[in-house]
Every structure is written in C-alpha cells, then in structure tokens.
C-alpha cells in the first residue's frame, strides 16, 4: 500500500503538526512501511487459531504462582477485590500549587484555534 504525500499532510494537520518538506517524505516512507507490514499480517491464515482472552491477572517472572506467561486455568473464577470508596481530598493542595487557579478549576491558555 502506498500512502501519498497529501495523506501525510492531512494526518499532520489533524495532529496539529508542522512538518518540514523533508519530514513529509520521511514520514511518508515510514507510514508506508507500517501499512505494508499490516498488509502482510492480513494475509496470514489464522482460521485455526483459537481466540485468546486475558480476563484475569497475568502471572509472569516475579509474580506468585507461575512461570513466565502462565495464566489462571481456563474457566476458573478470578477473585476480585471489593470496590471501596476512599475519599481523596487533595484538590485544595493541588489548586494551591497551580499558577492560575479559579477554584475549583485550573485555568489554562487557549490552545485550540482552528
């Protein structure tokens, strides 16, 4: 897949990036390589590959109970912690350090001009 110079410029515009002319060509080449690689991946036959899910905690090096890459047995229920509301009263302290706060908000310069 070939990505055009115009497409690179459009992506740069959407990302609010100003690219020098030589950067446009550099990024065009890099994006083209990425898209070509994705095209190769799409050609792979994965029809016999079982879908994977990682619904529970991973066990790896330094983690209790398993070798690298081991996960909990399929179908086993994972023990989850209870949700507990814990007050977080740091707003006053954080706003006191802000250069231009208008309680309870931070005031920041306008950055969107398009």
KEDO-263421 format. One line per 4 residues: number of its first residue (from 1); for each residue x, y, z of C-alpha. Coordinates in pm, 1 decimal, m for minus. Layout:
# KEDO-263421
NUM) X:Y:Z  ...;
This chain:
# KEDO-263421
1) 0.0:0.0:0.0  133.5:340.1:m88.4  48.0:642.4:120.7  50.1:973.4:m60.8;
5) 218.0:1297.5:35.5  m128.1:1454.9:65.0  m239.1:1187.6:312.3  69.0:1251.9:527.2;
9) m3.4:1624.6:521.6  m367.4:1561.0:617.8  m267.5:1340.4:912.1  m13.6:1604.4:1019.8;
13) m284.7:1870.8:1000.3  m523.0:1662.1:1211.9  m244.6:1610.6:1468.4  m155.9:1981.1:1460.9;
17) 197.4:1902.1:1342.4  400.3:2134.2:1126.1  628.5:1923.2:909.5  925.6:2043.1:707.6;
21) 923.0:1922.6:344.1  1194.9:1663.2:413.8  999.5:1535.0:714.8  692.2:1475.2:498.5;
25) 888.1:1236.3:278.4  1050.0:1065.6:578.3  713.3:1006.5:746.4  554.5:902.7:416.7;
29) 813.7:627.8:383.6  776.7:517.0:744.6  396.1:509.0:730.0  411.6:320.3:402.6;
33) 634.7:54.7:563.2  393.7:20.0:857.1  92.0:m16.4:629.5  277.0:m269.5:410.9;
37) 357.8:m476.6:718.5  m6.2:m467.8:827.9  m98.6:m586.4:478.1  135.9:m885.0:521.5;
41) m24.7:m967.3:857.1  m369.4:m962.0:698.1  m255.3:m1233.7:454.4  m191.9:m1482.4:737.3;
45) m432.9:m1773.3:773.5  m548.9:m1763.6:1133.4  m863.5:m1971.5:1083.5  m724.6:m2250.0:1305.2;
49) m606.4:m2022.3:1583.5  m817.8:m2017.4:1898.1  m916.9:m1669.2:2017.4  m731.5:m1556.5:2327.7;
53) m859.3:m1370.2:2626.6  m680.4:m1246.9:2933.5  m957.7:m1175.8:3175.0  m756.3:m1228.5:3488.9;
57) m423.2:m1136.3:3634.5  m114.3:m1235.3:3439.0  145.3:m1447.0:3611.3  499.0:m1396.3:3497.7;
61) 851.0:m1358.8:3631.5  848.0:m1228.2:3986.0  474.5:m1293.2:4025.2  342.3:m1553.5:4261.7;
65) 227.6:m1887.2:4131.3  363.5:m1935.6:3786.1  616.5:m1944.7:3513.6  656.3:m1678.2:3250.5;
69) 337.1:m1637.1:3050.1  128.8:m1872.3:3264.4  m228.6:m1766.9:3327.7  m502.4:m1894.0:3554.9;
73) m669.6:m2214.9:3441.6  m938.9:m2170.8:3178.8  m1282.5:m2137.5:3330.1  m1151.4:m2068.6:3682.3;
77) m1312.9:m1777.5:3856.8  m1085.7:m1488.9:3942.7  m1105.3:m1339.3:4285.6  m1168.2:m967.2:4256.3;
81) m1138.7:m712.4:4531.1  m1441.9:m525.7:4659.1  m1489.0:m172.2:4532.0  m1440.2:61.1:4823.9;
85) m1498.6:434.8:4812.6  m1195.2:614.6:4952.0  m1208.4:992.6:4986.1  m940.0:1183.1:4802.5;
89) m921.9:1534.5:4942.0  m621.2:1671.9:4756.2  m799.9:1934.3:4545.7  m712.6:2224.6:4776.9;
93) m345.2:2131.7:4791.3  m319.7:2079.5:4416.3  m500.9:2401.5:4329.2  m280.3:2592.6:4575.5;
97) 21.2:2493.1:4362.4  m141.3:2589.5:4032.2  m16.2:2916.2:3878.4  m362.5:3043.8:3777.9;
101) m642.8:2853.1:3950.6  m1003.8:2966.7:3969.6  m1141.9:2728.6:4231.0  m1246.5:2456.5:4169.4;
105) m1086.4:2471.7:3822.4  m743.2:2504.0:3665.5  m714.1:2792.1:3422.1  m506.4:2710.1:3115.0;
109) m420.7:2900.6:2798.1  m641.8:2851.6:2495.9  m474.1:2607.8:2258.8  m744.8:2532.0:2004.0;
113) m762.2:2796.5:1736.5  m887.4:2601.1:1436.8;
